[in-house]
Amino acid sequence: MNFKLVFRVSGKVLLVEAACMLLPLAVALLYGDDPRPLLLSAVVTAAVGGLLSLLRAKTDFFAREGFFTAGLIWVLIGVFGALPFRIFGLLYPETGAFPTYIDALFETISGLTTTGASVVTAPEEMTRGGMFWRLFTHWIGGMGILVFVLAVLPMSGNRSMHIMRAEVPGPTVGKLVPRIRKTASILYLLYIALTL
């Protein structure tokens, strides 16, 4: 198992997640909300992602690395995606939102898997930046987190194919075009068009 390469790919995904936190941060600043939960979360996520992406490894990437990477990405995206919610809960305990890290983790995983379950009983008490992050996790999860990763991260064909196999059910992976990244990009362009 090529753990260094798995961690390096996972670090790049965390960098993408940190970049995704900048959009809700901009919303928070636009509405005059407290930007600290999103800013701190983006900085911590980017720092850990940056450290992991610096690892140097052999480029051997097989199916077992693909499955392990897919599982690790799911765990890391959830763990770091919960930070804005938990920091909000710590800064504003009077709202009663996210009193524990488990609540924040549940909300994030619920969004990324688009289950629709929520621990938020009074969404109107959240900041607009926090609410945007909550909704953005649902939007990203709507296409599948690993499809999102394949759309934004440059990877060689065999790496992306092994990760895609871990996400897609069934014995074979269907593609619109020969390159997985191009297929993921086309799907996201359609998704953005439908969203707009």
C-alpha positions in Angstrom: 0.0 0.0 0.0 1.4 3.4 -1.1 0.3 5.4 2.0 2.3 8.5 1.2 0.6 8.9 -2.2 -2.8 8.2 -0.5 -2.1 10.9 2.1 -0.8 13.3 -0.6 -4.0 12.9 -2.7 -6.1 13.4 0.5 -4.1 16.5 1.3 -4.9 18.0 -2.1 -8.6 17.3 -1.4 -8.4 19.1 1.9 -6.9 22.1 0.0 -9.9 22.1 -2.3 -12.2 21.9 0.7 -10.4 24.9 2.3 -10.9 26.8 -1.0 -14.6 25.9 -0.9 -14.9 27.5 2.6 -13.9 30.8 1.0 -17.2 31.2 -0.7 -19.2 31.0 2.5 -16.6 33.3 4.1 -17.3 35.8 1.4 -21.0 35.5 2.1 -20.3 36.1 5.8 -18.3 39.2 5.0 -20.9 40.4 2.6 -23.6 40.2 5.3 -21.4 41.5 8.1 -21.4 38.2 10.0 -18.6 37.0 12.1 -16.1 35.4 9.7 -14.1 33.6 12.4 -15.7 30.2 12.1 -15.1 29.9 8.4 -11.8 31.7 8.4 -10.3 29.5 11.2 -11.7 26.4 9.6 -10.3 27.3 6.2 -6.8 28.0 7.7 -6.7 24.8 9.7 -8.0 22.7 6.7 -5.5 24.3 4.3 -2.6 23.9 6.8 -3.2 20.1 7.2 -3.9 19.7 3.5 -0.8 21.6 2.6 1.4 19.4 4.9 -0.1 16.2 3.5 0.3 17.4 -0.1 4.0 17.9 0.5 4.6 14.2 0.9 6.7 12.7 -1.9 5.8 9.2 -2.9 6.1 6.7 -5.7 3.4 7.1 -8.3 2.2 3.4 -8.0 -1.6 3.7 -7.5 -3.7 0.5 -7.7 -7.3 -0.4 -6.8 -6.5 -0.9 -3.1 -5.0 2.6 -2.9 -8.1 3.9 -4.8 -10.5 2.3 -2.3 -8.4 3.4 0.7 -8.2 7.0 -0.7 -11.9 7.2 -1.3 -12.6 6.1 2.3 -10.0 8.4 3.8 -11.3 11.4 1.7 -14.8 10.8 3.1 -13.6 10.8 6.6 -11.3 13.8 6.2 -13.9 15.9 4.3 -16.4 15.3 7.1 -14.0 15.9 10.0 -12.7 19.2 8.6 -16.0 20.2 7.1 -17.5 20.1 10.6 -15.1 22.7 11.9 -17.1 25.8 10.9 -20.2 24.5 12.6 -18.4 23.5 15.8 -16.5 26.8 16.0 -19.9 28.6 15.5 -21.3 26.6 18.4 -18.3 27.5 20.6 -18.5 31.2 19.8 -22.3 31.4 20.1 -23.4 28.9 22.7 -26.6 30.9 23.3 -28.0 29.7 19.9 -27.9 26.1 21.1 -26.5 25.1 17.6 -23.9 22.4 17.5 -23.2 22.0 21.2 -20.9 19.1 20.5 -18.5 18.2 17.7 -20.6 15.1 17.0 -23.5 17.3 16.1 -21.3 19.4 13.7 -20.0 16.2 12.2 -23.5 14.8 11.7 -24.6 18.0 10.0 -21.6 17.9 7.6 -21.9 14.2 6.7 -25.6 14.7 6.3 -25.0 17.5 3.8 -22.2 15.6 1.9 -24.4 12.5 1.6 -27.5 14.6 0.9 -29.6 12.6 3.4 -31.5 15.7 4.5 -31.2 14.9 8.2 -30.3 17.9 10.4 -29.6 18.7 14.0 -30.3 22.4 13.5 -33.6 23.2 15.2 -33.5 27.0 14.6 -31.6 27.7 11.3 -32.6 31.3 11.5 -30.2 31.8 14.4 -27.2 30.7 12.3 -25.0 33.3 10.6 -25.6 33.6 6.8 -22.0 32.4 6.2 -22.7 29.3 8.4 -26.0 28.7 6.7 -24.4 29.0 3.3 -21.7 26.4 4.3 -24.5 24.1 5.4 -26.3 24.5 2.1 -23.0 24.3 0.1 -22.2 20.9 1.6 -25.6 19.7 0.3 -24.8 21.1 -3.1 -21.4 19.5 -3.3 -22.8 16.2 -2.0 -25.5 16.3 -4.7 -23.1 15.3 -7.4 -21.0 13.1 -5.2 -18.0 14.2 -3.3 -15.5 12.1 -5.2 -16.9 13.2 -8.6 -16.3 16.8 -7.3 -12.7 15.8 -6.4 -12.1 14.3 -9.8 -13.5 17.5 -11.5 -11.1 19.8 -9.7 -8.0 17.8 -9.0 -5.5 17.0 -11.8 -4.7 13.2 -11.5 -3.3 10.7 -13.9 -5.8 8.3 -15.5 -5.3 5.2 -13.4 -5.5 7.2 -10.1 -8.8 8.8 -11.0 -10.2 5.6 -12.4 -9.5 3.7 -9.2 -11.1 6.5 -7.1 -14.1 6.6 -9.4 -14.5 2.8 -9.1 -14.7 3.2 -5.3 -17.5 5.8 -5.6 -19.6 4.3 -8.4 -21.8 1.2 -7.8 -21.7 -1.7 -10.2 -19.0 -3.7 -12.0 -18.0 -1.0 -14.6 -17.6 2.7 -14.6 -19.3 4.6 -17.4 -17.7 7.7 -18.9 -19.0 10.4 -21.2 -15.6 11.0 -22.7 -12.3 9.0 -22.5 -10.8 11.1 -19.7 -12.4 10.7 -16.2 -11.6 14.3 -15.3 -13.3 15.6 -18.4 -16.4 13.5 -17.7 -16.5 14.9 -14.1 -16.1 18.4 -15.5 -18.9 18.0 -18.0 -21.2 16.6 -15.2 -20.4 19.6 -13.0 -21.0 22.1 -15.8 -24.5 20.6 -16.3 -25.0 20.6 -12.5 -24.1 24.3 -12.3 -26.3 25.1 -15.2 -29.2 23.4 -13.6 -28.5 25.1 -10.3 -28.5 28.5 -12.0 
